[in-house]
Amino acid sequence: MSVSCDECVGTQVHRAGWRKARKPHTCCACGERIPAGHRYYYTFQISEGDAETWQHCARCKALLEHLWSVLPDDEIPDPELNCGHTYEEMHGEPPPPEIAELAFV
């Protein structure tokens, strides 16, 4: 669910925001299809000269927002929500009910 900021280098370009899909996309975290006409969260970033983009469905964006709020300052959420740890392993307690309801299996 997170990446150590020791691995992070300054970002040269960062653009992000909600968009309405003109064509189908796939959420980079859960792999579910984002149909044309639906809203999704788009992120574009250039760091160390490498360009990356992420498209998140609303559910995965809500999970990311929660993780941003609970992770230590020296960690950031993995954009693909795939760090190999459970919420309880990382935080020592189960996720709040509203976050557990968003989780996918």
Residue pairs with C-beta under 8 A, 6 or more apart in sequence:
1 67
1 71
1 77
1 78
1 81
1 83
1 85
1 87
1 90
2 67
2 71
2 75
2 76
2 77
2 78
2 83
2 90
3 75
3 76
3 77
3 78
3 83
4 74
4 75
5 73
5 74
5 75
5 76
6 74
8 47
8 76
9 47
9 48
10 47
11 45
11 46
11 47
12 46
12 47
12 49
13 44
13 45
13 46
13 51
14 43
14 44
14 45
14 46
15 42
15 43
15 44
15 45
16 41
16 42
16 43
16 44
17 41
17 42
18 39
18 40
18 41
18 42
19 39
19 40
19 41
19 42
20 37
20 38
20 39
21 34
21 35
21 36
21 37
21 38
21 39
21 40
22 36
23 36
24 33
24 34
24 35
24 36
25 33
25 34
25 40
25 55
26 32
26 33
26 34
26 55
27 33
27 34
27 40
27 55
27 56
27 57
27 60
28 54
28 55
28 56
28 79
28 80
29 56
29 57
29 60
29 63
29 64
29 79
29 80
29 81
29 82
30 57
30 59
30 60
30 81
30 104
32 57
32 104
34 40
34 55
34 57
38 57
39 58
40 55
40 56
40 57
40 58
41 55
41 56
41 57
41 58
41 61
42 53
42 54
42 55
43 52
43 53
43 54
43 55
43 56
43 79
44 51
44 52
44 53
45 51
45 52
45 53
46 52
54 79
54 80
56 64
56 79
59 102
59 104
60 81
62 99
62 102
63 81
63 99
63 102
63 103
64 77
64 79
64 81
66 95
66 96
66 99
67 77
67 81
68 76
68 77
70 91
71 77
83 90
87 94
87 95
87 99
87 103
88 94
88 95
94 100
95 103
